[in-house]
Amino acid sequence: QVQLVESGGGLVQAGGSLRLSCAASGNIFSITVMGWYRQAPGKQRELVASISNIGRVTNYADSVKGRFTISRDNAKNTVYLQMNSLKPEDTAVYYCNALRLGSIQQWGQGTQVTVSS
């Protein structure tokens, strides 16, 4: 099992910045990819960004490219999502995700991000 604890959400004005953190614990050696997803009211959960364990290959949704940056600190077992130039349409609950060996997905509890216009 892997436990994921998110932090850093909140309320920010459009154009502002937030940094989300996701601390992983437990069987972290089984993690191959970590990512951030988001789900807005009435919409499906969507991938925002991901980063692989090997090679730190990153992947971003088109809607956040150039504004969001995903990174990881292996010494702290933590993944970050730096969000700049936030827009009202970025408002959602953001979930940390860990993809483990055997294609097992695990989720954090979610953190609310609200961007006011």
C-alpha positions in Angstrom: 0.0 0.0 0.0 1.0 3.6 -0.6 -0.4 6.5 1.3 -0.7 9.9 -0.4 -1.3 13.1 1.5 -1.9 16.3 -0.5 -1.5 19.9 0.7 -1.4 23.4 -0.7 -4.8 24.0 -2.1 -6.8 27.2 -1.4 -8.4 30.3 -2.9 -6.4 32.5 -5.2 -7.3 35.3 -7.6 -6.9 34.8 -11.4 -3.3 35.3 -12.4 -2.0 34.1 -9.1 0.0 31.0 -8.1 -0.3 28.0 -5.9 1.9 25.0 -5.2 0.5 21.7 -4.4 2.4 19.0 -2.5 1.9 15.3 -2.3 3.8 13.2 0.2 4.0 9.5 -0.4 4.6 6.9 2.2 4.5 3.1 2.5 5.6 0.9 -0.4 7.0 3.8 -2.4 9.4 1.6 -4.3 6.5 0.2 -6.2 5.6 3.6 -7.6 6.4 4.0 -11.3 4.6 7.3 -12.1 3.1 10.0 -10.0 0.6 12.6 -11.2 -2.0 15.1 -10.5 -5.6 14.9 -11.7 -8.4 17.3 -11.2 -12.2 17.1 -11.2 -14.4 20.1 -11.5 -18.1 20.0 -10.6 -20.1 18.1 -13.2 -17.0 17.1 -15.1 -14.9 13.9 -15.4 -11.6 13.6 -13.6 -8.8 14.6 -16.0 -5.0 14.2 -16.0 -3.2 17.5 -15.3 0.4 16.4 -15.2 2.5 13.3 -14.5 6.2 12.5 -13.9 7.8 9.1 -14.2 10.1 7.7 -11.5 12.8 6.7 -14.1 14.0 9.5 -16.2 11.6 12.0 -14.7 9.6 12.2 -17.9 6.8 14.7 -17.6 3.5 14.9 -19.4 1.0 17.8 -19.3 -2.5 18.4 -20.3 -2.7 21.0 -23.2 -4.7 23.3 -21.0 -1.9 23.7 -18.5 1.2 23.6 -20.6 3.4 26.6 -20.0 1.6 27.4 -16.7 2.0 24.4 -14.5 5.2 22.5 -13.6 5.4 19.1 -12.0 8.5 18.0 -10.1 9.5 15.5 -7.5 11.9 15.3 -4.6 12.8 11.7 -4.2 14.6 12.3 -0.9 11.3 13.6 0.5 9.1 11.2 -1.4 7.1 14.2 -2.5 5.7 15.4 -5.8 4.9 19.1 -6.4 2.6 20.9 -8.8 3.6 24.5 -9.3 0.6 26.3 -10.8 1.1 29.8 -12.2 -1.1 32.2 -14.2 -4.1 30.5 -12.7 -7.5 30.8 -14.4 -11.0 30.4 -13.1 -11.3 27.3 -15.2 -8.6 25.7 -13.2 -11.0 25.5 -10.2 -11.4 21.9 -9.2 -10.5 19.3 -6.6 -6.9 18.2 -7.3 -6.0 14.6 -6.6 -2.5 13.1 -6.3 -2.2 9.8 -8.0 0.4 7.0 -7.8 0.7 4.4 -10.5 2.3 1.3 -9.0 3.8 -1.9 -10.5 0.9 -4.1 -11.7 -1.0 -1.0 -12.9 -2.4 -0.4 -9.5 -3.6 3.2 -9.0 -3.9 4.9 -5.7 -5.3 8.3 -4.9 -4.9 11.0 -2.3 -7.9 12.5 -0.6 -7.9 15.6 -2.8 -7.4 19.3 -2.2 -9.6 22.1 -3.4 -8.3 24.8 -5.6 -10.5 27.8 -6.3 -9.6 30.6 -8.6 -11.7 33.7 -8.5 -12.1 36.0 -11.4 
